[in-house]
């Protein structure tokens, strides 16, 4: 992970653990911490926090946790359990240091993931709304990973409303 100074336009390494991956970083709402996930422990991804601009890191989770999110108006750290489609939360306090409460499973439906280490969900800044891809119908791997893109959809909508069959619908 790198940081870029807005004043001097210079970049410098912020976190680098040789042989591991650090990603999905974000600042805490107060700007004093950067949360991220890393596989440096050897047991899958875990959530870490480092003081900004420098200081020793803190390991927040233990085992297959990734994609941290800190809503701007909240006191919770949200993250996913690698590959399960589940989201967890921990209360967080930034006053006088960094402290966390117990991990709790969020009462949300399981979402469709896009691979470990890539976040396929998000939360609004107030922490009240989630955006995620939910499974529907056939859950084979081929269908879970398929994305349908409809081009010229407005023309298809017009032909469907008049009862005509479009060339793309006839071919499909």
Number of C-alpha atoms within 10 A of each C-alpha: 14 9 14 12 9 8 6 7 8 9 11 10 9 15 18 13 11 7 7 12 15 19 19 18 18 16 18 19 15 9 11 16 22 21 24 25 26 26 21 16 12 10 10 17 27 26 27 22 23 20 18 15 11 12 11 8 14 13 15 18 15 13 15 20 26 29 28 26 25 23 19 16 12 14 17 19 22 25 27 26 18 22 17 13 20 18 23 18 21 19 15 17 14 14 8 6 9 15 12 15 12 8 14 12 14 15 9 11 13 15 18 20 23 15 11 18 23 14 18 17 20 17 16 13 14 11 17 10 10 12 11 17 16 13 15 9 7 9 11 8 8 8 12 17 12 8 7 5 7 9 9 9 10 10 11 17 12 12 13 13 10 8 9 10 12 14 9 11 9 7 6 5
